Amino acid sequence: MTPRMPSRALIAVPAAALALTLAACGSSGRTAGGADGGGTLAWALTQGSEATFRASATQWNKDEPDNKITYQFFQNDPYKQKLRTAVGAGNGPVLFENWGGGGLKSYVDAGKVADLTADLDASPAWKNRIFPSVLKSATFDGKVYGVPVNGVQPVVLYYN
């Protein structure tokens, strides 16, 4: 499936992440519409990003009525436990929020997340909006397994 990106420049980074992840499908082999056609299940943390995710999913669902996204939101620790258990059982969500680095690498090593490199390479205008250093925490052996949802700007510290 090649997702159709809405023509408006209104798309936030989470919507782009949704499109890329849906293009790659989930680790359990479910399609964007879900195995039963009931919609894609996505998980996210509630720590400040819920409104952004909801707005992005609402826009996506409006533009892609056959590939709707339904989010479930969790607090930090219950989220980590539920994600670990679901992914380990081969029943993880198609789209999920995670931390880069070691946590993501364990899912990569287990073959539980999709390689998004080709999707990013197919959209250089989108990829060029992200600092390479930001993608680095989701890149293993030259392959990209995640896209940033937040924290895409550099942090500058001045010291006198």
N, C-alpha and C positions, 0 to 999 in steps of 0.2 A: 504494500500500500504506500503510495506517495501522498502525504498529507498536503492539502491545499491551504496555503497560508492566506489569511484574510488580506484584502488589498489595502486596508487602512494601516497607517503607521502606528496604530494604537496598541500594537502587540507589546506586551511586557516580556521580560526575560523568561518568566515561568511559562508563558504560552509557547515560546520558542522551544523551551525544554520539553514541554508536552509534545509538540510536533515531532521533535527529534526522537524522543523515546517511543512514541507510538509508531514511528516509521520503523524502528528497530524491533518492535514488539517486546514482550516480556520473556523472562527466562523460562517460564512454564509453557511457552509456545502458544499462549492465548493471542488471539488477534485483537485489534483495537476495539472491536465490538464485543469482545468477551466470548467465551466458549458458548454461552447460551444466548448471545445477542443482547444481553441485558446491560451492556455498558462496561466501560473500563473502570476498574477499581484502582484508585490511587491513594497513597497514604502520605501525610505530612504532619509536621510538628505544629503546635499552636503558638509557638514562641514568636509572635510578632508578624508572621507571614500569612496567617489565615485569610485575611481580607484580600491580599494580593492573589493568593491561590484561587479563592472563590471568584474573583473578578476575571481572572484569566480563564478559568474553567467555564464560566458563564459565556465569555466571548467565544471560546472554542466550540462549545455546544451549540451556540447560535450559528456558527459558520460550518460546523461539521455535524449535522443532526444524526447521521448514521454511525458516528464514532464518538458518542458522548462519554464524558469523563465524570465520574462520581468520586468525590474525595471523602476520606475518613480522617479526622484530626485526632491527635493524641498528645498528651503531655510527654515530656522528655523520657523518663525512665520506662513507663509502660510502652512507649513507642519502640524503644530499642529492643526490649524483650519480645514484643509481638513480631517485629520485623525479623529478628534473629530466628525465632521459632518458625515463622511462615516460610522464610527463604530456605531454611534448613530442611523443611518438609517438602520443598519443591512446590509450594503453593503461595509464593510471594506475590505482591501486587505488580501490575504491569509498569507502574510508575511510582517511584518513591523518593522521598527526600532523605539524604544521607550525608555523612561527613566524608570528605576526601581523605586520602592517606590510608592508614592501616585498616580502618573499618571497611572502606570500599575495596581495598586490595584483597581482603579475605573473601569477599563475594566474587571478585574477578577470578581469583585462584580456584574457587569452587565451580566456576563456569556458570554462575547464577545471574550475571548481568550482561547486557548486550554491548558490543563494541559499536560506538557511535562515530568512529573516525570517518567513515565514508559519508555519513549524513552531514557532518560538519564540513568536510571537503566539498560536498555538493552545494554548499551555501557559503561561499567565501565572504560575502558581504556581512553575513551574520557572524561568522567566526572571527572576522577582523574587528568586531566590536568588543571582543574579549581579550584582555591582556594574556599573553602566553603564560605568564607566571601564575595566573589564576587557574588555567586549564591544567597546569602541572600537577596539582594535587589529585586530579582525576585521570591522570595519564600513566599507564604502566606498559612497559615494553613498546613504547611508541604508539600505543592505541589509547583513544579517549573513551572513558566509560561513564562520564557524567558531565553535565553542564552546570554552570553556576546559576543559582537562583538569586543570591544576594552576595554582597562582598566582592563586587566586580571592579571596584575602584581602588586605586592605591591609597594606602594610609601614609600620611606624611607626618613626621615628627620633627619639630624644630627644637634645638637645644642651644642655649647660649652659655 
